[in-house]
Amino acid sequence: MSASWSEKHPLSHIRATTAERVSTDPSMSAFWILRIGFVVLPLLMGLDKFANVMAYWPDYLAPWVIAILPFSAQTAMHVVGLVELAAAASMIIKPRYASYVLALWLLGIIINLVSMGIFLDVALRDVGLLVAALTLTRLASKYDKPWGAKHGTH
């Protein structure tokens, strides 16, 4: 079992910069890789819901979902895009909480895709993203202080 960053660095009571910790602490590096990834991916996907460059997104919405919506599938994708943009912004602000929301959002996408019986490859990829989001929840519990926490506490 590997020693924590503070155990390896006897002067860790002197605050190290984030960059120094990222370069020496593998779990902090993983936190930042996942955090940045879950900012960039929802940002790009959210923007594309308005442009339909990567895909025609209404095709990924299950017919039963379309049937219960009071608006078109494309309008639904605009709403999805706004949610994804909000997810990216919230990941910048507070990954400790945003990662749980993102995990639930991915679960919803998986349920939608599996219920269609097509795009199962995309659903499987999203299971991998769900696992990554859940991993980020654990890392964020260590590296992102809760709201209201005093400096130096978790």
Solvent accessible surface area in square Angstrom, and as a share of the most:
residue,aa,sasa,rsa
1,M,244,1.09
2,S,85,0.55
3,A,46,0.35
4,S,46,0.30
5,W,30,0.10
6,S,62,0.40
7,E,124,0.55
8,K,99,0.42
9,H,57,0.26
10,P,119,0.75
11,L,116,0.58
12,S,30,0.19
13,H,143,0.64
14,I,108,0.55
15,R,179,0.65
16,A,25,0.19
17,T,78,0.46
18,T,69,0.40
19,A,75,0.58
20,E,92,0.41
21,R,63,0.23
22,V,45,0.26
23,S,91,0.58
24,T,60,0.35
25,D,11,0.06
26,P,99,0.62
27,S,40,0.26
28,M,16,0.07
29,S,26,0.17
30,A,37,0.29
31,F,2,0.01
32,W,72,0.25
33,I,123,0.62
34,L,35,0.18
35,R,37,0.13
36,I,97,0.49
37,G,25,0.24
38,F,9,0.04
39,V,23,0.13
40,V,66,0.38
41,L,81,0.40
42,P,9,0.06
43,L,73,0.36
44,L,88,0.44
45,M,48,0.22
46,G,0,0.00
47,L,93,0.46
48,D,9,0.04
49,K,9,0.04
50,F,90,0.38
51,A,61,0.47
52,N,43,0.22
53,V,123,0.71
54,M,110,0.49
55,A,24,0.18
56,Y,121,0.46
57,W,27,0.09
58,P,12,0.07
59,D,81,0.42
60,Y,50,0.19
61,L,18,0.09
62,A,0,0.00
63,P,92,0.58
64,W,127,0.45
65,V,25,0.15
66,I,68,0.34
67,A,85,0.66
68,I,128,0.65
69,L,45,0.23
70,P,121,0.76
71,F,83,0.35
72,S,62,0.40
73,A,17,0.13
74,Q,43,0.19
75,T,56,0.32
76,A,8,0.06
77,M,9,0.04
78,H,61,0.27
79,V,68,0.39
80,V,26,0.15
81,G,0,0.00
82,L,104,0.52
83,V,55,0.32
84,E,12,0.06
85,L,45,0.22
86,A,61,0.47
87,A,11,0.09
88,A,3,0.02
89,A,48,0.37
90,S,41,0.26
91,M,1,0.00
92,I,103,0.52
93,I,119,0.60
94,K,21,0.09
95,P,0,0.00
96,R,36,0.13
97,Y,85,0.32
98,A,6,0.05
99,S,0,0.00
100,Y,116,0.44
101,V,91,0.52
102,L,6,0.03
103,A,5,0.04
104,L,126,0.63
105,W,70,0.25
106,L,13,0.06
107,L,75,0.37
108,G,40,0.38
109,I,47,0.24
110,I,17,0.09
111,I,96,0.49
112,N,21,0.11
113,L,4,0.02
114,V,82,0.47
115,S,57,0.37
116,M,39,0.17
117,G,45,0.44
118,I,94,0.48
119,F,57,0.24
120,L,96,0.48
121,D,108,0.56
122,V,28,0.16
123,A,4,0.03
124,L,128,0.63
125,R,125,0.46
126,D,3,0.02
127,V,59,0.34
128,G,41,0.40
129,L,47,0.23
130,L,28,0.14
131,V,87,0.50
132,A,23,0.18
133,A,0,0.00
134,L,85,0.42
135,T,60,0.35
136,L,0,0.00
137,T,6,0.03
138,R,167,0.61
139,L,27,0.13
140,A,0,0.00
141,S,41,0.26
142,K,98,0.42
143,Y,29,0.11
144,D,18,0.09
145,K,73,0.31
146,P,35,0.22
147,W,167,0.59
148,G,83,0.80
149,A,34,0.26
150,K,158,0.67
151,H,131,0.59
152,G,57,0.55
153,T,68,0.39
154,H,129,0.58
